Amino acid sequence: MSSQLTSSATNRVPAGRNATAEKLLVAASELMIARASIEVSLSDIAQKSGVNAALVKYHFGNKDGLLLALLARDAATEVANLEYLLAQPISPTAKLKLHIGGIIRAYHRFPYMNRLIHYLLHESSAEAADEVSNFFVAPLLDFHRRLLDQGVAAGEFRSVDPVLFYTSLIGACDHLFFGRHAMSRAIGVGPVTDEVCRDYIAHMEALVCGGIVKRANGE
């Protein structure tokens, strides 16, 4: 993959809403899911989408621009759901449980998402890393800060550093998918099925809530 992301590619990320660009994004998404890998060629994407490969440059600048636009598209709904969840008239603990399940289901629905995040943050350009931080990392951190504040104000949560909380929760959710391949090779762990996803949600709810939710005696 190209290690450079041109400024024109960044500027064209919103073009994912264009019909032709959307075909390219859909094709890339479907290929990554089918192959369980983000290593797909522009020619493969073009062939599956029925769109000329030259249009990738027109809409996204280069392949990294396309990958960035795909992640932005997939993350947009999840980020919008954060604001909706925060505004719901339910307890902070209930919101926290729904959030944990939402993150894990999002990774399960878009199994390439965690690999794209790692690639664009650490192996692409500084510009791409900044974009991912702006539309994915920053909104999540802000949501966690506000949710934790709600929980403390309601007397439900212990005071927890939001950066440490983000690192723990997102890291644990991400590793179910990112580290699954290593575990599979080491001890024969199977793929992330719907059942595994449900079990992990229950496990993470118990783990996280057990750590920050106050007991009846206030501890």
C-alpha positions, -999 to +999 in steps of 0.1 A: +000+000+000+011+036-006+026+053+024+015+087+011-019+103+013-021+134-008-040+165+004-064+161-025-073+126-012-082+141+022-102+168+006-121+142-014-131+120+015-167+134+015-170+122-022-180+088-007-215+101-011-210+103-048-226+073-066-195+063-084-173+067-053-198+048-032-196+019-056-158+018-050-163+019-013-189-009-013-167-030-035-136-025-012-157-033+019-171-065+004-137-077-008-121-070+026-149-090+044-147-119+019-109-121+021-106-112+059-078-088+049-074-051+039-048-062+013-070-057-018-057-042-051-072-013-069-078-035-099-098-059-078-119-031-064-124-016-099-134-050-113-159-057-085-174-023-087-176-021-124-158+013-122-126+023-140-096+021-117-085+056-128-116+070-110-101+060-076-075+088-081-102+112-092-124+106-062-099+097-035-064+107-047-049+073-041-056+039-024-049+053+011-075+080+004-100+053-005-093+034+027-096+066+047-129+074+031-141+038+038-133+041+075-148+075+077-180+062+061-182+032+085-174+052+116-199+080+108-229+061+119-212+048+150-201+083+160-236+097+154-250+070+177-228+082+205-247+115+207-280+097+205-271+074+233-258+101+256-291+120+253-313+090+262-332+091+295-316+060+310-290+055+336-253+060+329-247+024+337-273+013+311-256+037+285-222+022+293-235-014+287-251-003+254-219+014+243-198-017+250-221-038+230-222-012+202-184-011+198-181-048+196-210-052+172-195-025+150-162-043+148-181-075+141-202-059+113-171-043+097-144-069+105-117-049+086-124-017+107-098-024+134-071-033+108-079-001+089-076+020+120-042+004+129-030+008+093-041+044+089-028+055+124+005+038+122+015+028+087+001+054+064+008+092+064+008+116+093-021+133+075-042+101+075-034+096+112-047+131+119-079+124+100-086+092+119-079+109+152-103+137+143-133+116+131-128+085+152-105+088+182-115+123+194-153+118+193-149+085+213-127+101+239-151+130+243-181+107+246-163+087+273-154+118+292-190+130+292-205+096+300-181+091+329-190+126+341-227+117+340-220+085+359-201+103+386-227+130+389-254+104+392-234+086+420-231+055+399-194+056+388-161+059+406-140+087+392-120+073+363-095+090+340-112+091+305-080+085+286-072+054+307-108+043+303-107+047+265-074+028+264-088-001+284-122-004+267-113+002+231-081-018+235-100-048+248-128-046+222-102-041+194-081-070+205-109-095+202-105-090+164-069-078+160-054-104+183-077-133+173-054-143+144-024-148+168-045-168+192-058-189+164-023-198+154-011-204+190-040-224+205-065-229+177-090-203+187-119-201+162-133-171+143-154-144+159-189-158+154-222-142+165-220-164+196-185-153+204-195-117+199-225-121+224-202-139+250-176-112+247-202-084+252-214-101+284-178-106+295-168-069+289-200-056+305-192-075+337-155-066+336-159-029+329-190-023+351-174-043+379-145-020+378-162+014+378-198+010+389-202+018+426-217-009+449-247-003+470-226+007+499-210+034+478-176+017+473 
